[in-house]
Amino acid sequence: MSDPERDRLSGRLARFAKVGAGLSGAAVSYGANRVFAGDDASARNAKALKAALGNLKGPLMKAAQMFATVPDLLPPEFAKELAELQTNAPAMGWPFVRRRMAAELGADWASRFASFEHEAAAAASLGQVHRATAPDGRALAVKLQYPDMQSAVESDLGQLRALIALLKRMDGSIDPTEMIEEIGDRLREELDYEREAKMMAVYGGFFAGRDDIRTPLPVPELSTRRLLSMTWLDGQGLMAFKGASQETRDRIAALLFEAWWGPMTHIGVIHGDPHLGNYTFGGGEDGAAHLNLLDFGCIRVFPPRFVAGVVRLYRALSEDDRAGQMEAYRSWGFANLTDELVDVLNVWARFIYGPLLDDRVRTVADDTPPGEYGRREAFKVRQALKSVGGVVIPREFVFMDRAAIGLGAAFLHLGARHNWRALFEASLEGFSEDGLAERQKAVLGAAGLS
């Protein structure tokens, strides 16, 4: 039987025309703003691009939001506008929902739920979530993918490659070519809700026995490749706790740290989307006794050698071991390494690893607003890279770097204080590359992901 969601030529052509028209409109606005200039020209240009992309659900919007999280890759005005694209995505209406649910579960789909809310509880770039109730009374979150997303991925990636070519001509300090390929592969994975259900089970198994870190349970009989039903987890978002006690905020940060670094150092996977909506907190007198991990579409699986490189660089920076630093960068995929290039890369590495290298209780980055986290260091790195001829960013570096920045920004929002080195050392207990490789193979194989 043919799959109506396959990568259709007609869908790609239509998408290409729509995206191209939006970007052309932004280019016209950009040209006008340059002609009339003014102190707020950059802000107007950014708003024009946001307006052009804002009506486009799907990969281009998702990729734009990803780019916005990388410090100094975009001017601050552009980063601010693009970062809002995903959080303010409008939901599709009930007629769409009825059609999509029937296409996935059959004409009698409604009879398979005790209740199903018409209005979406949340909407993002690739799909939206509805609250529902299973026949056995369980509260459910039903994630429904927008139509033609496979065609949209391929079309939008083509447009992004053209934009990246322009970026490379404008600024040769960073070659983001592999970044686009990485984003493309991760977006294709994110469209596969069967894979997401398996990753949800991997995280659920990893934290089994811990009541303070929870994951939803997938409901296979109400799920397909483009529809994912899971148990609903009640909780409040991180920003609701900015005014909480220091003790509460510190406990929230410790849970986030463990939920991110534990799977990374033990089975080589990370939650690659640092969006604040991807975790909530609930329970206890202060409402933050446990962490709910949500959205497992963007889970990056790393080769054990890469994770070993992460640990190797931490130790090499701690011990000022130059040979260890170079070997770590090499294991990450950086090519043509020289002493000068390692010096530049170390500027960024010492920023990312900074809290882990400092054996004391502290915030992640003292006196730094969350929106500026990493921008100063990124600017220094980009200027220095121009003097050494630039660098190709290895694809496996992209999502780890992005997730680390997002995690650090969350800690800054909380104003959390910890001995981050002690937390990291605890996550490394018993670490070895061979041991990680064995555990990863076993865990992913059991989940059907090998």
C-alpha positions as CSV (number, residue, x, y, z in Angstrom):
1,M,0.0,0.0,0.0
2,S,1.4,3.4,-0.9
3,D,2.3,5.9,1.9
4,P,0.7,9.3,1.4
5,E,3.4,10.9,3.5
6,R,6.3,9.8,1.4
7,D,8.7,12.3,-0.1
8,R,6.6,13.3,-3.1
9,L,8.0,15.5,-5.9
10,S,4.9,17.6,-6.0
11,G,5.1,18.2,-2.3
12,R,8.7,19.2,-2.5
13,L,8.1,21.6,-5.4
14,A,5.2,23.2,-3.6
15,R,7.1,23.6,-0.4
16,F,10.2,25.0,-2.3
17,A,8.0,27.6,-3.9
18,K,6.4,28.6,-0.6
19,V,9.6,28.8,1.3
20,G,11.3,30.6,-1.6
21,A,8.6,33.2,-1.7
22,G,8.9,33.8,2.1
23,L,12.6,34.2,1.9
24,S,12.3,36.5,-1.2
25,G,9.9,38.6,0.8
26,A,12.4,38.9,3.6
27,A,15.1,39.8,1.1
28,V,12.9,42.6,-0.2
29,S,12.3,44.0,3.3
30,Y,16.0,43.6,4.0
31,G,16.9,45.7,0.9
32,A,14.4,48.4,1.8
33,N,15.7,48.5,5.4
34,R,19.3,48.9,4.1
35,V,18.2,51.8,1.8
36,F,16.4,53.6,4.6
37,A,18.9,52.4,7.2
38,G,18.4,53.9,10.7
39,D,19.5,52.7,14.1
40,D,16.9,49.9,14.2
41,A,17.6,48.5,10.7
42,S,18.9,45.2,12.2
43,A,15.8,44.8,14.3
44,R,13.6,45.5,11.3
45,N,15.5,43.0,9.2
46,A,15.1,40.4,11.9
47,K,11.3,41.0,12.2
48,A,11.0,40.7,8.4
49,L,12.7,37.3,8.4
50,K,10.6,36.1,11.3
51,A,7.4,37.3,9.5
52,A,8.6,35.4,6.4
53,L,9.1,32.2,8.3
54,G,6.4,32.5,10.9
55,N,3.7,31.0,8.7
56,L,5.8,28.0,7.7
57,K,5.3,25.1,9.9
58,G,8.0,22.4,9.8
59,P,11.7,21.9,9.4
60,L,12.8,25.4,8.3
61,M,11.2,26.9,11.3
62,K,12.8,24.2,13.5
63,A,16.2,24.7,12.0
64,A,15.9,28.5,12.4
65,Q,15.2,28.0,16.1
66,M,18.2,25.7,16.3
67,F,20.5,28.3,14.8
68,A,19.1,30.9,17.2
69,T,20.4,28.8,20.2
70,V,24.1,28.8,18.9
71,P,25.8,31.8,20.5
72,D,27.0,34.5,18.1
73,L,26.1,32.5,15.0
74,L,23.4,35.1,14.3
75,P,23.2,38.8,15.4
76,P,21.3,39.2,18.7
77,E,18.3,40.8,17.0
78,F,17.9,37.8,14.6
79,A,18.5,35.2,17.4
80,K,15.7,36.8,19.5
81,E,13.1,36.9,16.8
82,L,13.9,33.4,15.5
83,A,13.9,31.9,19.0
84,E,10.3,32.9,19.3
85,L,9.2,31.0,16.2
86,Q,8.9,27.6,17.9
87,T,7.4,28.8,21.2
88,N,4.6,30.8,19.5
89,A,3.6,28.3,16.8
90,P,-0.1,28.4,16.1
91,A,-2.0,25.1,16.3
92,M,-3.9,23.5,13.4
93,G,-7.7,23.4,13.8
94,W,-10.1,20.6,14.6
95,P,-11.0,19.7,10.9
96,F,-7.3,19.0,10.4
97,V,-7.1,16.9,13.6
98,R,-10.1,14.8,12.6
99,R,-8.7,14.1,9.2
100,R,-5.2,13.2,10.5
101,M,-6.5,11.0,13.3
102,A,-8.7,9.1,10.8
103,A,-5.8,8.6,8.5
104,E,-3.6,7.2,11.3
105,L,-6.1,5.1,13.3
106,G,-9.1,4.7,11.0
107,A,-12.6,6.2,10.7
108,D,-13.6,5.0,14.1
109,W,-10.6,6.5,15.9
110,A,-12.7,8.6,18.3
111,S,-14.2,5.4,19.8
112,R,-10.7,4.3,20.9
113,F,-10.5,7.2,23.4
114,A,-12.8,7.9,26.3
115,S,-12.3,11.6,25.5
116,F,-10.2,13.8,23.2
117,E,-9.9,17.6,23.5
118,H,-10.5,19.6,20.3
119,E,-8.1,22.4,21.2
120,A,-4.4,21.6,21.2
121,A,-2.6,21.7,24.5
122,A,0.7,22.7,22.8
123,A,1.9,23.3,19.2
124,A,5.4,23.4,17.8
125,S,7.2,23.3,14.4
126,L,6.6,19.6,13.4
127,G,3.3,18.7,15.2
128,Q,0.9,19.5,18.0
129,V,-0.3,17.8,21.2
130,H,-3.8,17.1,22.4
131,R,-5.0,16.0,25.8
132,A,-7.1,12.8,25.8
133,T,-8.3,10.0,28.0
134,A,-7.7,6.3,27.4
135,P,-10.6,3.8,27.8
136,D,-8.9,2.6,31.1
137,G,-9.0,6.2,32.4
138,R,-5.3,7.1,32.0
139,A,-4.7,10.7,31.0
140,L,-2.9,10.9,27.7
141,A,-0.9,13.3,25.6
142,V,-1.5,12.6,21.9
143,K,1.2,14.0,19.6
144,L,0.0,14.5,16.0
145,Q,2.5,15.3,13.1
146,Y,1.6,17.9,10.6
147,P,1.1,16.6,7.0
148,D,3.8,16.4,4.3
149,M,6.6,16.8,6.8
150,Q,8.9,14.4,4.9
151,S,8.6,16.4,1.8
152,A,9.1,19.6,3.8
153,V,12.3,18.3,5.3
154,E,14.0,17.7,2.0
155,S,12.7,20.9,0.5
156,D,13.7,23.1,3.4
157,L,17.1,21.5,3.7
158,G,17.8,22.5,0.1
159,Q,16.9,26.1,0.9
160,L,19.1,26.0,4.0
161,R,22.1,24.8,2.0
162,A,21.7,27.8,-0.2
163,L,21.5,30.1,2.8
164,I,24.6,28.4,4.3
165,A,26.6,29.0,1.1
166,L,25.8,32.7,1.5
167,L,26.8,32.6,5.1
168,K,30.1,31.0,4.2
169,R,30.9,33.8,1.7
170,M,30.0,36.4,4.3
171,D,32.0,34.9,7.1
172,G,34.6,32.2,6.6
173,S,35.4,31.7,10.3
174,I,33.0,28.7,10.7
175,D,32.0,26.3,8.0
176,P,28.6,25.0,9.0
177,T,28.2,22.6,6.1
178,E,28.2,19.5,8.3
179,M,25.9,21.3,10.7
180,I,23.2,21.2,8.0
181,E,23.7,17.5,7.3
182,E,23.5,16.8,11.1
183,I,20.3,18.8,11.4
184,G,18.9,17.0,8.4
185,D,19.5,13.6,9.9
186,R,18.1,14.6,13.2
187,L,15.0,16.1,11.7
188,R,14.4,12.9,9.7
189,E,14.6,10.9,13.0
190,E,12.3,13.4,14.7
191,L,9.6,12.6,12.2
192,D,9.7,9.0,13.1
193,Y,7.4,8.7,16.1
194,E,8.0,4.9,16.4
195,R,11.7,5.8,17.0
196,E,10.6,8.4,19.5
197,A,8.5,5.9,21.4
198,K,11.6,3.6,21.6
199,M,13.8,6.4,22.9
200,M,11.1,7.2,25.5
201,A,11.4,3.6,26.7
202,V,15.2,3.8,26.7
203,Y,15.1,6.8,29.1
204,G,12.3,5.2,31.1
205,G,14.4,2.2,31.6
206,F,17.5,4.2,32.4
207,F,15.7,6.0,35.2
208,A,13.6,3.0,36.4
209,G,13.6,2.9,40.2
210,R,14.0,6.7,40.5
211,D,10.9,8.5,41.6
212,D,12.5,11.9,41.1
213,I,13.0,11.6,37.3
214,R,10.0,10.5,35.3
215,T,9.2,9.8,31.7
216,P,5.9,9.2,29.9
217,L,4.9,5.7,28.9
218,P,4.1,5.2,25.2
219,V,0.8,3.6,24.3
220,P,1.6,1.4,21.3
221,E,-2.0,0.5,20.4
222,L,-2.8,4.2,19.9
223,S,0.4,5.1,18.1
224,T,1.7,5.0,14.5
225,R,4.8,6.4,12.7
226,R,3.2,9.8,12.7
227,L,1.0,9.6,15.8
228,L,2.3,9.1,19.3
229,S,0.1,8.6,22.3
230,M,1.7,8.5,25.8
231,T,0.7,9.0,29.4
232,W,0.3,12.6,30.5
233,L,2.6,13.9,33.2
234,D,1.3,16.9,35.2
235,G,3.8,19.6,36.1
236,Q,4.9,23.2,35.8
237,G,7.6,24.6,33.5
238,L,11.0,25.7,34.7
239,M,10.2,29.4,34.6
240,A,7.5,29.0,37.2
241,F,10.3,28.3,39.8
242,K,12.4,31.4,39.2
243,G,11.1,32.9,42.4
244,A,11.3,29.7,44.4
245,S,13.7,29.2,47.3
246,Q,17.4,28.6,46.6
247,E,17.1,25.1,47.9
248,T,14.3,24.3,45.4
249,R,16.1,25.9,42.5
250,D,19.3,24.0,43.3
251,R,17.4,20.7,43.5
252,I,15.8,21.4,40.1
253,A,19.2,22.1,38.6
254,A,20.7,18.9,40.0
255,L,17.9,16.8,38.5
256,L,18.4,18.5,35.1
257,F,22.1,17.8,35.3
258,E,21.7,14.2,36.2
259,A,19.0,13.7,33.5
260,W,21.3,15.1,30.9
261,W,24.8,13.8,31.9
262,G,23.8,10.4,33.2
263,P,22.5,8.9,29.9
264,M,25.4,10.7,28.1
265,T,28.2,9.1,30.2
266,H,26.5,5.7,30.7
267,I,24.9,4.9,27.3
268,G,26.1,7.6,25.0
269,V,22.8,9.5,24.4
270,I,21.7,13.0,25.0
271,H,18.5,14.9,24.9
272,G,19.4,17.3,22.1
273,D,16.6,19.9,22.3
274,P,17.2,22.4,25.2
275,H,13.7,24.0,24.7
276,L,12.3,24.9,28.2
277,G,9.0,23.2,27.3
278,N,10.7,19.8,27.2
279,Y,10.7,19.3,30.9
280,T,8.3,20.1,33.8
281,F,8.3,19.6,37.5
282,G,5.8,18.4,40.0
283,G,5.1,16.9,43.4
284,G,6.2,17.8,47.0
285,E,5.4,20.8,49.0
286,D,7.3,23.1,46.6
287,G,5.9,21.5,43.5
288,A,9.4,20.4,42.4
289,A,10.0,17.0,44.0
290,H,10.4,15.3,40.6
291,L,11.4,16.1,37.0
292,N,9.2,15.1,34.1
293,L,11.3,14.5,30.9
294,L,9.2,15.2,27.8
295,D,9.7,15.0,24.0
296,F,12.1,12.3,22.9
297,G,12.2,13.1,19.2
298,C,15.6,14.8,19.3
299,I,17.8,12.2,21.0
300,R,21.3,12.0,19.7
301,V,23.2,8.7,19.9
302,F,26.9,9.2,20.0
303,P,29.7,6.7,19.2
304,P,31.5,5.7,22.4
305,R,34.7,7.2,21.0
306,F,33.0,10.7,21.0
307,V,31.8,10.4,24.6
308,A,35.3,9.2,25.6
309,G,36.6,12.3,23.9
310,V,34.3,14.5,26.0
311,V,35.7,12.9,29.1
312,R,39.3,13.0,27.8
313,L,39.0,16.8,27.1
314,Y,37.6,17.5,30.6
315,R,40.6,15.7,32.1
316,A,43.1,17.2,29.7
317,L,41.9,20.7,30.5
318,S,42.0,20.0,34.2
319,E,45.6,18.8,34.0
320,D,46.7,21.2,31.3
321,D,47.6,18.2,29.1
322,R,48.2,19.5,25.6
323,A,48.5,16.1,23.9
324,G,45.3,15.0,25.6
325,Q,43.5,18.1,24.4
326,M,44.6,17.6,20.8
327,E,43.6,13.9,20.9
328,A,40.2,14.8,22.3
329,Y,39.5,17.2,19.5
330,R,40.7,14.7,16.9
331,S,38.3,12.1,18.4
332,W,35.5,14.6,18.0
333,G,36.2,14.9,14.3
334,F,38.1,18.2,14.1
335,A,40.6,18.0,11.2
336,N,43.9,19.8,10.3
337,L,44.6,20.4,14.0
338,T,47.5,22.8,14.8
339,D,48.6,24.3,18.1
340,E,47.1,27.6,17.0
341,L,43.7,26.0,16.3
342,V,43.8,24.1,19.6
343,D,44.4,27.4,21.4
344,V,41.3,28.8,19.7
345,L,39.1,25.7,20.4
346,N,40.2,25.8,24.0
347,V,38.7,29.3,24.4
348,W,35.3,27.7,23.8
349,A,36.1,24.5,25.6
350,R,37.1,26.3,28.8
351,F,33.8,28.2,28.6
352,I,31.7,25.0,28.2
353,Y,33.7,23.1,30.7
354,G,34.4,26.1,33.0
355,P,31.9,25.2,35.8
356,L,33.2,21.5,35.7
357,L,36.8,22.6,36.1
358,D,36.1,24.8,39.2
359,D,36.0,22.8,42.4
360,R,33.7,25.1,44.4
361,V,30.0,26.1,44.7
362,R,29.1,28.7,42.1
363,T,26.6,29.6,39.5
364,V,27.2,28.4,35.9
365,A,28.3,31.9,34.7
366,D,28.4,34.6,37.2
367,D,26.5,37.8,36.3
368,T,25.6,36.6,32.8
369,P,22.0,37.0,31.6
370,P,20.6,33.7,30.1
371,G,20.2,35.4,26.7
372,E,23.8,36.4,26.5
373,Y,25.2,33.0,27.7
374,G,28.2,32.1,25.6
375,R,27.9,35.1,23.2
376,R,31.1,36.9,24.4
377,E,33.2,33.7,24.2
378,A,31.7,32.8,20.8
379,F,32.6,36.2,19.5
380,K,36.2,35.8,20.6
381,V,36.4,32.3,19.0
382,R,35.0,33.5,15.7
383,Q,37.5,36.4,15.5
384,A,40.4,34.1,16.4
385,L,39.3,31.5,13.8
386,K,39.6,34.0,11.0
387,S,43.3,34.3,11.8
388,V,43.8,30.6,11.6
389,G,41.8,30.1,8.4
390,G,38.5,28.9,9.9
391,V,37.2,25.5,10.9
392,V,34.7,22.9,9.8
393,I,32.4,22.1,12.7
394,P,32.2,18.3,13.0
395,R,28.6,17.1,12.8
396,E,28.7,15.1,16.1
397,F,29.7,18.3,17.9
398,V,26.6,20.2,16.9
399,F,23.9,18.8,19.2
400,M,26.1,18.3,22.2
401,D,27.2,21.9,22.0
402,R,23.7,23.2,21.5
403,A,22.3,21.1,24.3
404,A,25.1,22.2,26.7
405,I,24.3,25.8,26.0
406,G,20.6,25.2,26.5
407,L,21.3,23.4,29.8
408,G,23.5,26.2,31.0
409,A,20.9,28.8,30.1
410,A,18.3,26.8,32.2
411,F,20.7,26.9,35.2
412,L,21.2,30.6,34.7
413,H,17.4,31.2,34.7
414,L,17.2,29.4,38.0
415,G,20.2,31.1,39.5
416,A,21.3,27.7,40.7
417,R,24.4,27.2,42.7
418,H,26.4,23.9,42.9
419,N,29.8,22.4,42.9
420,W,29.3,21.3,39.2
421,R,32.6,19.5,39.2
422,A,31.4,17.2,42.0
423,L,28.2,16.5,40.1
424,F,30.1,15.7,36.9
425,E,32.6,13.4,38.7
426,A,29.7,11.5,40.2
427,S,28.3,10.9,36.7
428,L,31.7,9.5,35.6
429,E,31.9,6.9,38.4
430,G,33.0,3.6,36.7
431,F,33.3,5.3,33.3
432,S,35.2,3.5,30.5
433,E,34.8,3.6,26.7
434,D,34.5,-0.2,26.5
435,G,32.0,-0.3,29.3
436,L,29.9,2.4,27.6
437,A,30.0,0.6,24.3
438,E,28.8,-2.6,25.9
439,R,25.9,-0.9,27.7
440,Q,24.9,1.1,24.7
441,K,24.8,-2.0,22.4
442,A,22.7,-3.8,25.0
443,V,20.2,-1.0,25.8
444,L,19.7,0.1,22.2
445,G,19.5,-3.5,21.0
446,A,16.8,-4.3,23.6
447,A,14.8,-1.2,22.4
448,G,15.0,-2.3,18.8
449,L,17.3,0.7,17.9
450,S,20.5,-1.2,16.9
